[in-house]
Amino acid sequence: MLTSGINQDNMSRLISDIEECCRKMDKTLQYISNVVENTEATFRCDAGNQFRNHFRDLQTNYTTIHDNILGYASDLNMVVQRYQRNSEINAADMRRASEELL
């Protein structure tokens, strides 16, 4: 039997799962921002809140959902890249400092 529309029970479970996923992502990003120097913490709030509010409002535009997920992933990737750059800079500073001591 074909139906149209949204199964509200499944949508509620999906929203609950996504909100749990957001909490986990926020926690992960918080750990990263605690480790990485000079990381702007605002991106977590902006991306996370935008992502969650989309589902809280029960908007079912899947293109927007997809864009929000990609945006959040992009923010996380930005932090990883910044962390790698900082690590490389810190490693170079450590090498220079150790050479000066010799």
The first five atom37 places (N, CA, C, CB, O) and aatype in JSON, in Angstrom:
{
  "aatype": [12, 10, 16, 15, 7, 9, 2, 5, 3, 2, 12, 15, 1, 10, 9, 15, 3, 9, 6, 6, 4, 4, 1, 11, 12, 3, 11, 16, 10, 5, 18, 9, 15, 2, 19, 19, 6, 2, 16, 6, 0, 16, 13, 1, 4, 3, 0, 7, 2, 5, 13, 1, 2, 8, 13, 1, 3, 10, 5, 16, 2, 18, 16, 16, 9, 8, 3, 2, 9, 10, 7, 18, 0, 15, 3, 10, 2, 12, 19, 19, 5, 1, 18, 5, 1, 2, 15, 6, 9, 2, 0, 0, 3, 12, 1, 1, 0, 15, 6, 6, 10, 10],
  "atom_mask": [
    [1, 1, 1, 1, 1],
    [1, 1, 1, 1, 1],
    [1, 1, 1, 1, 1],
    [1, 1, 1, 1, 1],
    [1, 1, 1, 0, 1],
    [1, 1, 1, 1, 1],
    [1, 1, 1, 1, 1],
    [1, 1, 1, 1, 1],
    [1, 1, 1, 1, 1],
    [1, 1, 1, 1, 1],
    [1, 1, 1, 1, 1],
    [1, 1, 1, 1, 1],
    [1, 1, 1, 1, 1],
    [1, 1, 1, 1, 1],
    [1, 1, 1, 1, 1],
    [1, 1, 1, 1, 1],
    [1, 1, 1, 1, 1],
    [1, 1, 1, 1, 1],
    [1, 1, 1, 1, 1],
    [1, 1, 1, 1, 1],
    [1, 1, 1, 1, 1],
    [1, 1, 1, 1, 1],
    [1, 1, 1, 1, 1],
    [1, 1, 1, 1, 1],
    [1, 1, 1, 1, 1],
    [1, 1, 1, 1, 1],
    [1, 1, 1, 1, 1],
    [1, 1, 1, 1, 1],
    [1, 1, 1, 1, 1],
    [1, 1, 1, 1, 1],
    [1, 1, 1, 1, 1],
    [1, 1, 1, 1, 1],
    [1, 1, 1, 1, 1],
    [1, 1, 1, 1, 1],
    [1, 1, 1, 1, 1],
    [1, 1, 1, 1, 1],
    [1, 1, 1, 1, 1],
    [1, 1, 1, 1, 1],
    [1, 1, 1, 1, 1],
    [1, 1, 1, 1, 1],
    [1, 1, 1, 1, 1],
    [1, 1, 1, 1, 1],
    [1, 1, 1, 1, 1],
    [1, 1, 1, 1, 1],
    [1, 1, 1, 1, 1],
    [1, 1, 1, 1, 1],
    [1, 1, 1, 1, 1],
    [1, 1, 1, 0, 1],
    [1, 1, 1, 1, 1],
    [1, 1, 1, 1, 1],
    [1, 1, 1, 1, 1],
    [1, 1, 1, 1, 1],
    [1, 1, 1, 1, 1],
    [1, 1, 1, 1, 1],
    [1, 1, 1, 1, 1],
    [1, 1, 1, 1, 1],
    [1, 1, 1, 1, 1],
    [1, 1, 1, 1, 1],
    [1, 1, 1, 1, 1],
    [1, 1, 1, 1, 1],
    [1, 1, 1, 1, 1],
    [1, 1, 1, 1, 1],
    [1, 1, 1, 1, 1],
    [1, 1, 1, 1, 1],
    [1, 1, 1, 1, 1],
    [1, 1, 1, 1, 1],
    [1, 1, 1, 1, 1],
    [1, 1, 1, 1, 1],
    [1, 1, 1, 1, 1],
    [1, 1, 1, 1, 1],
    [1, 1, 1, 0, 1],
    [1, 1, 1, 1, 1],
    [1, 1, 1, 1, 1],
    [1, 1, 1, 1, 1],
    [1, 1, 1, 1, 1],
    [1, 1, 1, 1, 1],
    [1, 1, 1, 1, 1],
    [1, 1, 1, 1, 1],
    [1, 1, 1, 1, 1],
    [1, 1, 1, 1, 1],
    [1, 1, 1, 1, 1],
    [1, 1, 1, 1, 1],
    [1, 1, 1, 1, 1],
    [1, 1, 1, 1, 1],
    [1, 1, 1, 1, 1],
    [1, 1, 1, 1, 1],
    [1, 1, 1, 1, 1],
    [1, 1, 1, 1, 1],
    [1, 1, 1, 1, 1],
    [1, 1, 1, 1, 1],
    [1, 1, 1, 1, 1],
    [1, 1, 1, 1, 1],
    [1, 1, 1, 1, 1],
    [1, 1, 1, 1, 1],
    [1, 1, 1, 1, 1],
    [1, 1, 1, 1, 1],
    [1, 1, 1, 1, 1],
    [1, 1, 1, 1, 1],
    [1, 1, 1, 1, 1],
    [1, 1, 1, 1, 1],
    [1, 1, 1, 1, 1],
    [1, 1, 1, 1, 1]
  ],
  "atom_positions": [
    [[0.84, -1.17, 0.0], [0.0, 0.0, 0.0], [0.9, 1.25, 0.0], [-0.96, -0.01, 1.23], [1.75, 1.4, 0.87]],
    [[0.69, 2.12, -0.95], [1.46, 3.35, -1.04], [0.77, 4.46, -0.28], [1.67, 3.75, -2.51], [-0.45, 4.62, -0.35]],
    [[1.54, 5.21, 0.44], [0.99, 6.37, 1.14], [1.88, 7.56, 0.85], [0.88, 6.11, 2.68], [3.01, 7.42, 0.39]],
    [[1.35, 8.71, 1.1], [2.17, 9.92, 0.95], [2.21, 10.63, 2.29], [1.61, 10.86, -0.16], [1.39, 10.37, 3.17]],
    [[3.16, 11.5, 2.43], [3.27, 12.23, 3.69], [4.35, 11.65, 4.56], [0.0, 0.0, 0.0], [5.16, 10.83, 4.12]],
    [[4.36, 12.08, 5.8], [5.43, 11.73, 6.73], [4.88, 10.87, 7.84], [6.1, 13.0, 7.31], [3.83, 11.17, 8.42]],
    [[5.58, 9.8, 8.15], [5.24, 8.98, 9.3], [5.75, 9.7, 10.54], [5.85, 7.52, 9.18], [6.96, 9.78, 10.76]],
    [[4.84, 10.23, 11.34], [5.23, 11.08, 12.48], [6.06, 10.33, 13.51], [3.99, 11.65, 13.14], [6.98, 10.9, 14.1]],
    [[5.74, 9.04, 13.75], [6.53, 8.27, 14.72], [7.97, 8.13, 14.26], [5.91, 6.87, 14.94], [8.91, 8.33, 15.03]],
    [[8.13, 7.79, 12.99], [9.49, 7.65, 12.45], [10.21, 8.99, 12.42], [9.45, 7.04, 11.05], [11.41, 9.06, 12.68]],
    [[9.48, 10.06, 12.11], [10.09, 11.39, 12.1], [10.55, 11.76, 13.5], [9.1, 12.44, 11.55], [11.63, 12.32, 13.67]],
    [[9.74, 11.45, 14.51], [10.13, 11.76, 15.9], [11.38, 11.0, 16.3], [8.98, 11.42, 16.87], [12.26, 11.55, 16.95]],
    [[11.46, 9.72, 15.9], [12.66, 8.93, 16.2], [13.87, 9.5, 15.47], [12.45, 7.45, 15.81], [14.97, 9.58, 16.04]],
    [[13.68, 9.89, 14.22], [14.77, 10.48, 13.45], [15.26, 11.76, 14.11], [14.31, 10.77, 12.0], [16.47, 11.97, 14.25]],
    [[14.34, 12.61, 14.52], [14.72, 13.87, 15.18], [15.48, 13.58, 16.46], [13.47, 14.73, 15.48], [16.49, 14.22, 16.75]],
    [[14.99, 12.62, 17.23], [15.66, 12.25, 18.48], [17.07, 11.74, 18.21], [14.85, 11.19, 19.23], [18.02, 12.12, 18.9]],
    [[17.21, 10.89, 17.21], [18.54, 10.35, 16.85], [19.48, 11.47, 16.39], [18.41, 9.29, 15.75], [20.66, 11.48, 16.74]],
    [[18.95, 12.38, 15.6], [19.79, 13.47, 15.09], [20.22, 14.4, 16.22], [19.05, 14.26, 14.01], [21.36, 14.85, 16.26]],
    [[19.3, 14.68, 17.15], [19.67, 15.53, 18.28], [20.74, 14.86, 19.14], [18.43, 15.85, 19.14], [21.64, 15.53, 19.64]],
    [[20.64, 13.54, 19.31], [21.68, 12.82, 20.05], [23.01, 12.9, 19.3], [21.27, 11.33, 20.26], [24.07, 13.08, 19.91]],
    [[22.95, 12.76, 17.99], [24.15, 12.88, 17.16], [24.76, 14.27, 17.32], [23.83, 12.59, 15.67], [25.98, 14.41, 17.41]],
    [[23.92, 15.3, 17.34], [24.41, 16.67, 17.52], [25.1, 16.83, 18.86], [23.26, 17.68, 17.4], [26.14, 17.48, 18.95]],
    [[24.52, 16.25, 19.9], [25.15, 16.34, 21.23], [26.54, 15.71, 21.2], [24.26, 15.66, 22.3], [27.49, 16.24, 21.76]],
    [[26.63, 14.55, 20.54], [27.93, 13.88, 20.45], [28.92, 14.71, 19.63], [27.77, 12.49, 19.83], [30.1, 14.8, 19.99]],
    [[28.45, 15.31, 18.53], [29.34, 16.14, 17.72], [29.8, 17.36, 18.52], [28.64, 16.58, 16.42], [30.97, 17.73, 18.46]],
    [[28.88, 17.97, 19.25], [29.25, 19.13, 20.07], [30.31, 18.75, 21.1], [28.02, 19.71, 20.77], [31.26, 19.49, 21.33]],
    [[30.12, 17.58, 21.72], [31.09, 17.13, 22.73], [32.45, 16.9, 22.07], [30.6, 15.84, 23.43], [33.48, 17.29, 22.62]],
    [[32.45, 16.26, 20.91], [33.7, 16.01, 20.19], [34.38, 17.33, 19.84], [33.44, 15.19, 18.92], [35.59, 17.48, 20.04]],
    [[33.61, 18.28, 19.33], [34.18, 19.57, 18.95], [34.67, 20.33, 20.17], [33.15, 20.4, 18.19], [35.65, 21.06, 20.1]],
    [[33.98, 20.15, 21.3], [34.44, 20.81, 22.53], [35.8, 20.25, 22.94], [33.4, 20.62, 23.67], [36.69, 21.0, 23.32]],
    [[35.95, 18.92, 22.85], [37.25, 18.31, 23.16], [38.33, 18.86, 22.24], [37.17, 16.77, 23.04], [39.43, 19.18, 22.68]],
    [[38.0, 18.98, 20.95], [38.98, 19.49, 19.99], [39.34, 20.93, 20.32], [38.43, 19.39, 18.54], [40.51, 21.29, 20.32]],
    [[38.33, 21.75, 20.61], [38.63, 23.16, 20.88], [39.4, 23.33, 22.17], [37.34, 23.97, 20.94], [40.1, 24.33, 22.35]],
    [[39.29, 22.36, 23.09], [40.09, 22.41, 24.31], [41.56, 22.09, 24.03], [39.53, 21.42, 25.35], [42.44, 22.51, 24.77]],
    [[41.8, 21.36, 22.95], [43.16, 20.94, 22.61], [43.83, 21.95, 21.67], [43.14, 19.56, 21.97], [45.02, 22.23, 21.79]],
    [[43.05, 22.48, 20.75], [43.62, 23.32, 19.7], [43.65, 24.77, 20.16], [42.81, 23.18, 18.39], [42.63, 25.34, 20.55]],
    [[44.82, 25.36, 20.11], [44.94, 26.77, 20.48], [44.38, 27.65, 19.37], [46.42, 27.14, 20.77], [44.42, 27.29, 18.19]],
    [[43.86, 28.79, 19.77], [43.33, 29.79, 18.83], [42.17, 29.27, 17.99], [44.43, 30.26, 17.91], [41.98, 29.71, 16.85]],
    [[41.4, 28.35, 18.52], [40.22, 27.86, 17.81], [39.04, 28.72, 18.21], [39.94, 26.36, 18.1], [38.81, 28.97, 19.39]],
    [[38.29, 29.17, 17.23], [37.11, 29.96, 17.53], [35.99, 29.02, 17.92], [36.7, 30.85, 16.33], [35.62, 28.13, 17.16]],
    [[35.45, 29.2, 19.11], [34.41, 28.31, 19.61], [33.06, 28.61, 18.99], [34.32, 28.39, 21.12], [32.15, 27.79, 19.07]],
    [[32.91, 29.79, 18.37], [31.58, 30.18, 17.9], [31.06, 29.27, 16.79], [31.61, 31.6, 17.4], [29.85, 29.1, 16.66]],
    [[31.96, 28.68, 15.98], [31.47, 27.86, 14.88], [30.64, 26.69, 15.39], [32.63, 27.35, 14.03], [29.71, 26.25, 14.72]],
    [[30.98, 26.16, 16.59], [30.23, 25.04, 17.13], [28.79, 25.46, 17.39], [30.87, 24.53, 18.43], [27.85, 24.75, 17.02]],
    [[28.62, 26.61, 18.0], [27.27, 27.08, 18.32], [26.49, 27.36, 17.05], [27.34, 28.34, 19.19], [25.34, 26.93, 16.91]],
    [[27.11, 28.1, 16.12], [26.39, 28.47, 14.9], [25.95, 27.25, 14.12], [27.27, 29.36, 14.03], [24.78, 27.12, 13.77]],
    [[26.88, 26.35, 13.84], [26.55, 25.19, 13.02], [25.63, 24.24, 13.77], [27.82, 24.45, 12.6], [24.65, 23.76, 13.22]],
    [[25.94, 23.98, 15.03], [25.14, 23.03, 15.8], [23.72, 23.52, 16.01], [0.0, 0.0, 0.0], [22.77, 22.75, 15.85]],
    [[23.56, 24.79, 16.36], [22.22, 25.33, 16.58], [21.41, 25.38, 15.3], [22.31, 26.72, 17.18], [20.23, 25.05, 15.29]],
    [[22.05, 25.77, 14.22], [21.36, 25.82, 12.93], [20.89, 24.42, 12.54], [22.29, 26.4, 11.83], [19.77, 24.23, 12.07]],
    [[21.76, 23.44, 12.75], [21.45, 22.06, 12.42], [20.28, 21.55, 13.25], [22.69, 21.17, 12.63], [19.34, 20.96, 12.72]],
    [[20.34, 21.76, 14.58], [19.28, 21.28, 15.46], [17.97, 22.01, 15.24], [19.7, 21.43, 16.9], [16.9, 21.39, 15.21]],
    [[18.03, 23.33, 15.07], [16.79, 24.1, 14.89], [16.03, 23.65, 13.66], [17.1, 25.58, 14.79], [14.8, 23.68, 13.64]],
    [[16.74, 23.23, 12.66], [16.1, 22.75, 11.44], [15.16, 21.59, 11.76], [17.17, 22.31, 10.4], [14.04, 21.54, 11.25]],
    [[15.6, 20.67, 12.61], [14.78, 19.51, 12.93], [13.74, 19.85, 13.98], [15.65, 18.37, 13.42], [12.63, 19.31, 13.95]],
    [[14.08, 20.73, 14.9], [13.13, 21.1, 15.94], [11.9, 21.74, 15.32], [13.78, 22.06, 16.96], [10.78, 21.55, 15.8]],
    [[12.1, 22.5, 14.25], [10.98, 23.16, 13.56], [10.24, 22.21, 12.63], [11.49, 24.36, 12.77], [9.26, 22.59, 11.99]],
    [[10.7, 20.95, 12.56], [10.09, 19.92, 11.72], [10.04, 20.33, 10.25], [8.69, 19.61, 12.21], [9.09, 19.99, 9.54]],
    [[11.05, 21.05, 9.82], [11.14, 21.35, 8.39], [11.65, 20.1, 7.7], [12.08, 22.6, 8.12], [12.63, 19.49, 8.14]],
    [[11.0, 19.72, 6.65], [11.37, 18.45, 6.01], [11.96, 18.67, 4.62], [10.15, 17.53, 5.91], [11.74, 17.87, 3.71]],
    [[12.68, 19.74, 4.46], [13.36, 20.01, 3.21], [14.69, 19.26, 3.24], [13.57, 21.56, 2.98], [15.64, 19.7, 3.9]],
    [[14.76, 18.14, 2.54], [15.93, 17.27, 2.66], [17.18, 17.89, 2.04], [15.65, 15.94, 2.0], [18.29, 17.52, 2.41]],
    [[17.02, 18.83, 1.11], [18.18, 19.53, 0.58], [18.83, 20.34, 1.68], [17.79, 20.44, -0.6], [20.06, 20.38, 1.81]],
    [[18.0, 21.01, 2.49], [18.53, 21.8, 3.6], [19.19, 20.91, 4.64], [17.41, 22.63, 4.25], [20.25, 21.26, 5.17]],
    [[18.58, 19.76, 4.93], [19.17, 18.81, 5.88], [20.57, 18.42, 5.38], [18.27, 17.55, 6.05], [21.54, 18.43, 6.14]],
    [[20.64, 18.08, 4.11], [21.91, 17.67, 3.51], [22.93, 18.8, 3.61], [21.7, 17.25, 2.03], [24.08, 18.57, 3.97]],
    [[22.51, 20.02, 3.29], [23.42, 21.17, 3.35], [23.91, 21.41, 4.77], [22.73, 22.43, 2.83], [25.08, 21.73, 4.98]],
    [[23.02, 21.24, 5.76], [23.42, 21.44, 7.15], [24.46, 20.4, 7.58], [22.2, 21.37, 8.07], [25.43, 20.73, 8.27]],
    [[24.25, 19.16, 7.17], [25.2, 18.1, 7.53], [26.56, 18.4, 6.89], [24.67, 16.71, 7.08], [27.6, 18.27, 7.54]],
    [[26.55, 18.8, 5.62], [27.81, 19.13, 4.94], [28.49, 20.32, 5.59], [27.55, 19.42, 3.46], [29.71, 20.34, 5.73]],
    [[27.71, 21.31, 5.99], [28.29, 22.48, 6.65], [28.93, 22.12, 7.97], [0.0, 0.0, 0.0], [30.0, 22.61, 8.3]],
    [[28.26, 21.25, 8.72], [28.79, 20.84, 10.02], [30.08, 20.05, 9.82], [27.76, 20.01, 10.8], [31.06, 20.23, 10.55]],
    [[30.07, 19.15, 8.83], [31.27, 18.36, 8.53], [32.41, 19.27, 8.08], [30.97, 17.3, 7.45], [33.57, 19.04, 8.43]],
    [[32.08, 20.3, 7.32], [33.1, 21.24, 6.85], [33.72, 21.98, 8.03], [32.5, 22.24, 5.86], [34.93, 22.2, 8.06]],
    [[32.89, 22.36, 9.01], [33.41, 23.04, 10.2], [34.38, 22.14, 10.96], [32.26, 23.47, 11.12], [35.43, 22.58, 11.42]],
    [[34.01, 20.87, 11.09], [34.88, 19.93, 11.79], [36.19, 19.76, 11.04], [34.18, 18.58, 11.97], [37.27, 19.71, 11.64]],
    [[36.1, 19.66, 9.73], [37.3, 19.51, 8.91], [38.22, 20.73, 9.05], [36.93, 19.3, 7.44], [39.44, 20.59, 9.07]],
    [[37.62, 21.93, 9.15], [38.4, 23.15, 9.32], [39.21, 23.08, 10.61], [37.47, 24.38, 9.34], [40.38, 23.49, 10.64]],
    [[38.6, 22.57, 11.67], [39.31, 22.46, 12.95], [40.44, 21.45, 12.84], [38.35, 22.06, 14.08], [41.53, 21.69, 13.36]],
    [[40.19, 20.33, 12.18], [41.23, 19.32, 12.02], [42.42, 19.92, 11.27], [40.68, 18.08, 11.26], [43.57, 19.71, 11.65]],
    [[42.14, 20.66, 10.19], [43.23, 21.28, 9.42], [43.99, 22.29, 10.26], [42.68, 21.96, 8.16], [45.22, 22.35, 10.21]],
    [[43.26, 23.08, 11.04], [43.92, 24.07, 11.9], [44.78, 23.37, 12.94], [42.87, 24.99, 12.59], [45.88, 23.81, 13.26]],
    [[44.26, 22.26, 13.47], [45.02, 21.5, 14.46], [46.31, 20.96, 13.84], [44.17, 20.34, 15.02], [47.38, 21.01, 14.45]],
    [[46.19, 20.44, 12.61], [47.38, 19.91, 11.94], [48.41, 21.01, 11.69], [46.99, 19.24, 10.61], [49.6, 20.8, 11.9]],
    [[47.93, 22.19, 11.25], [48.86, 23.31, 11.02], [49.54, 23.71, 12.32], [48.12, 24.53, 10.41], [50.75, 23.92, 12.37]],
    [[48.74, 23.82, 13.4], [49.31, 24.19, 14.7], [50.32, 23.15, 15.16], [48.2, 24.36, 15.75], [51.36, 23.49, 15.73]],
    [[50.0, 21.87, 14.93], [50.91, 20.8, 15.33], [52.23, 20.9, 14.58], [50.27, 19.43, 15.1], [53.3, 20.73, 15.16]],
    [[52.14, 21.19, 13.27], [53.35, 21.33, 12.46], [54.18, 22.52, 12.92], [52.99, 21.48, 10.96], [55.4, 22.44, 13.02]],
    [[53.5, 23.63, 13.21], [54.2, 24.83, 13.7], [54.85, 24.53, 15.04], [53.23, 26.03, 13.82], [56.01, 24.88, 15.26]],
    [[54.1, 23.89, 15.94], [54.64, 23.57, 17.26], [55.83, 22.62, 17.15], [53.56, 22.94, 18.15], [56.81, 22.76, 17.87]],
    [[55.74, 21.64, 16.24], [56.85, 20.69, 16.05], [58.08, 21.43, 15.53], [56.44, 19.55, 15.08], [59.2, 21.15, 15.97]],
    [[57.88, 22.37, 14.6], [59.01, 23.14, 14.06], [59.63, 24.0, 15.16], [58.56, 24.03, 12.88], [60.85, 24.1, 15.26]],
    [[58.78, 24.62, 15.99], [59.29, 25.43, 17.11], [60.09, 24.58, 18.08], [58.13, 26.11, 17.84], [61.13, 25.01, 18.58]],
    [[59.61, 23.37, 18.34], [60.31, 22.47, 19.27], [61.67, 22.08, 18.7], [59.46, 21.2, 19.55], [62.66, 22.04, 19.43]],
    [[61.72, 21.79, 17.39], [62.99, 21.44, 16.76], [63.98, 22.6, 16.85], [62.78, 21.03, 15.28], [65.14, 22.41, 17.2]],
    [[63.49, 23.81, 16.53], [64.35, 24.99, 16.6], [64.87, 25.2, 18.01], [63.6, 26.24, 16.12], [66.05, 25.48, 18.21]],
    [[63.98, 25.07, 18.98], [64.38, 25.28, 20.38], [65.42, 24.25, 20.8], [63.15, 25.2, 21.31], [66.38, 24.58, 21.49]],
    [[65.23, 22.99, 20.38], [66.19, 21.95, 20.78], [67.53, 22.17, 20.09], [65.64, 20.56, 20.44], [68.58, 21.89, 20.67]],
    [[67.51, 22.67, 18.84], [68.76, 22.96, 18.13], [69.52, 24.1, 18.8], [68.47, 23.32, 16.66], [70.75, 24.09, 18.88]],
    [[68.76, 25.09, 19.29], [69.41, 26.22, 19.96], [70.06, 25.78, 21.26], [68.39, 27.33, 20.23], [71.08, 26.34, 21.67]],
    [[69.48, 24.79, 21.91], [70.05, 24.3, 23.17], [71.34, 23.54, 22.94], [69.04, 23.41, 23.88], [72.19, 23.46, 23.83]],
    [[71.49, 22.97, 21.75], [72.71, 22.21, 21.44], [73.77, 23.17, 21.11], [72.51, 21.21, 20.29], [74.9, 22.77, 20.81]]
  ]
}
